[in-house]
Amino acid sequence: MKYLIKVLFFFYSQISKMQQYFLFKYYRKSGAIIGKNTYLGPNVYLDVSHKPGKIVIGDNCYVTRNSSILVHSDAFLGGPLQKWKGKGGERLIGNIIIGDNVFIGFHCVVLPGVSIGDNAVIGAMTLVNKDVPMNAIVVGVPGKIVGYITDKVSIYNE
C-alpha cells in the first residue's frame, strides 16, 4: 500500500509540474512577463486576454491559490450588458507590475493599474486597489498597510 501511494504521488507531482509548465507557456505567449522561480498556485487567474493591459511578475514571487490578477474592469461600464456605456461609463485597463520576492496570499484580487513593490506581503483575501510600496505588509478589503517586512525580518545582509 505504501508503495502504491508513493507511485501515485509521483505521478501526481509530475502532472502538476507539466500543468504549471504549460500554464506559464500560455501566459508568456499571451504577453505576461513572469520572472524566474515564480510560483503560481492552482486556480490563479492572470487576465492576459485584455490588451493593451500587461502583467509583469518579478523573480521569486509566490502567488497562492485562487488569486486573480486583473488588467481590466467593467465595473464602471455597467457589467457585460454595458448599461452605462452611453452615460460616460468606460472599461478600465491598466498594467500590473509585481516586484521581486512578493508573496500574494490565498484568494487575493489585484485590480488594474496597481504596482506592488519588491519584498511585499499581501495577506489572504486582500483586495489590492492601489500601489503597494516596497517591503509593505498589506491586508484587508480594501488593502491597507499594517506594517513593513523589515520590522519583522532582517531581509538585508548586515
C-alpha positions as CSV (number, residue, x, y, z in Angstrom):
1,M,0.0,0.0,0.0
2,K,2.8,2.4,0.9
3,Y,4.4,1.7,-2.5
4,L,1.2,2.4,-4.3
5,I,0.8,5.7,-2.5
6,K,4.4,6.7,-3.4
7,V,3.8,5.8,-7.1
8,L,0.5,7.7,-7.2
9,F,2.1,10.8,-5.5
10,F,5.0,10.7,-8.0
11,F,2.6,10.7,-11.0
12,Y,0.5,13.5,-9.4
13,S,3.6,15.7,-8.8
14,Q,4.7,15.1,-12.4
15,I,1.3,16.1,-13.8
16,S,1.3,19.2,-11.6
17,K,4.7,20.2,-12.9
18,M,3.6,19.7,-16.5
19,Q,0.4,21.7,-15.8
20,Q,2.5,24.6,-14.4
21,Y,4.8,24.4,-17.4
22,F,2.1,24.7,-20.0
23,L,0.2,27.4,-18.0
24,F,3.4,29.5,-17.8
25,K,3.9,28.9,-21.5
26,Y,0.4,30.1,-22.3
27,Y,0.7,33.2,-20.1
28,R,4.0,34.2,-21.6
29,K,2.8,33.6,-25.1
30,S,-0.2,35.9,-24.3
31,G,2.1,38.7,-23.2
32,A,2.7,38.2,-19.5
33,I,6.2,38.5,-18.2
34,I,6.9,36.1,-15.4
35,G,10.3,36.0,-13.6
36,K,12.4,33.1,-12.6
37,N,11.5,30.9,-9.6
38,T,7.9,32.3,-9.6
39,Y,5.2,30.0,-8.4
40,L,1.5,30.3,-9.4
41,G,-0.8,28.2,-7.3
42,P,-3.8,26.2,-8.5
43,N,-6.6,28.3,-10.0
44,V,-4.6,31.5,-10.2
45,Y,-6.0,33.7,-12.9
46,L,-3.9,36.1,-14.9
47,D,-6.1,38.4,-17.0
48,V,-3.9,38.3,-20.1
49,S,-6.7,38.5,-22.7
50,H,-7.4,42.2,-22.5
51,K,-4.9,44.3,-24.5
52,P,-3.2,46.7,-24.0
53,G,-3.0,45.8,-20.3
54,K,0.2,43.9,-19.4
55,I,1.2,41.8,-16.4
56,V,4.8,41.8,-15.2
57,I,5.7,39.5,-12.3
58,G,9.2,39.6,-10.9
59,D,11.6,36.8,-9.7
60,N,11.0,34.6,-6.7
61,C,7.3,35.5,-6.3
62,Y,4.7,33.2,-4.8
63,V,1.0,33.7,-5.8
64,T,-1.1,31.3,-3.8
65,R,-4.3,29.5,-4.9
66,N,-7.4,31.2,-6.2
67,S,-5.9,34.6,-6.6
68,S,-6.8,36.9,-9.5
69,I,-4.6,39.5,-11.2
70,L,-6.7,41.7,-13.4
71,V,-5.7,44.2,-16.1
72,H,-9.3,45.2,-16.9
73,S,-12.5,46.1,-15.0
74,D,-16.0,46.6,-16.4
75,A,-17.3,47.9,-13.0
76,F,-17.8,51.4,-14.5
77,L,-19.1,50.1,-17.8
78,G,-22.2,48.5,-16.3
79,G,-21.1,44.9,-16.5
80,P,-21.4,42.7,-19.5
81,L,-24.6,44.5,-20.7
82,Q,-22.6,47.8,-20.8
83,K,-25.6,49.7,-19.3
84,W,-23.5,52.8,-18.6
85,K,-21.5,53.0,-21.8
86,G,-23.6,55.9,-23.2
87,K,-23.5,57.7,-19.9
88,G,-19.8,58.1,-19.5
89,G,-19.0,54.6,-18.3
90,E,-15.8,53.0,-19.5
91,R,-13.8,49.9,-19.3
92,L,-10.7,50.4,-17.1
93,I,-7.5,48.8,-18.4
94,G,-4.2,49.1,-16.6
95,N,-0.8,47.4,-16.3
96,I,0.0,45.3,-13.2
97,I,3.6,45.3,-12.1
98,I,4.7,43.0,-9.3
99,G,8.3,43.3,-8.0
100,D,10.7,40.6,-6.9
101,N,10.2,38.4,-3.8
102,V,6.5,39.2,-3.4
103,F,4.1,36.9,-1.6
104,I,0.4,37.1,-2.5
105,G,-1.9,35.2,-0.2
106,F,-4.9,33.0,-0.7
107,H,-7.9,34.4,-2.7
108,C,-6.4,37.9,-3.3
109,V,-7.6,40.2,-6.1
110,V,-5.2,42.7,-7.7
111,L,-7.1,45.4,-9.6
112,P,-5.9,47.2,-12.9
113,G,-3.2,49.8,-12.7
114,V,-1.6,48.6,-9.5
115,S,2.1,48.3,-8.8
116,I,3.4,46.1,-6.0
117,G,7.0,46.8,-4.7
118,D,9.8,44.3,-4.0
119,N,9.5,42.1,-0.9
120,A,5.9,43.0,-0.2
121,V,3.5,40.6,1.5
122,I,-0.2,40.6,0.6
123,G,-2.4,38.9,3.2
124,A,-5.1,36.3,2.4
125,M,-8.3,37.6,0.8
126,T,-6.9,41.1,0.3
127,L,-8.3,43.5,-2.4
128,V,-5.3,45.4,-3.8
129,N,-6.7,48.5,-5.3
130,K,-3.8,50.9,-5.0
131,D,0.0,50.8,-5.2
132,V,1.9,48.9,-2.5
133,P,5.3,50.2,-1.5
134,M,8.4,48.1,-1.2
135,N,8.6,45.9,1.9
136,A,5.0,46.6,2.9
137,I,2.6,44.1,4.5
138,V,-0.9,44.7,3.2
139,V,-4.2,43.1,4.4
140,G,-7.9,43.7,4.2
141,V,-10.6,44.9,1.9
142,P,-9.6,47.3,0.6
143,G,-5.9,46.6,1.3
144,K,-4.2,48.7,4.0
145,I,-0.6,48.7,5.1
146,V,-0.3,47.2,8.5
147,G,3.5,47.1,8.8
148,Y,6.7,46.5,7.0
149,I,8.6,43.3,6.5
150,T,11.8,45.0,7.6
151,D,10.3,45.4,11.1
152,K,9.6,41.6,11.3
153,V,12.5,40.0,9.5
154,S,16.1,41.1,8.6
155,I,15.9,40.7,4.8
156,Y,19.2,42.5,4.1
157,N,22.6,41.3,4.9
158,E,24.2,43.4,7.6
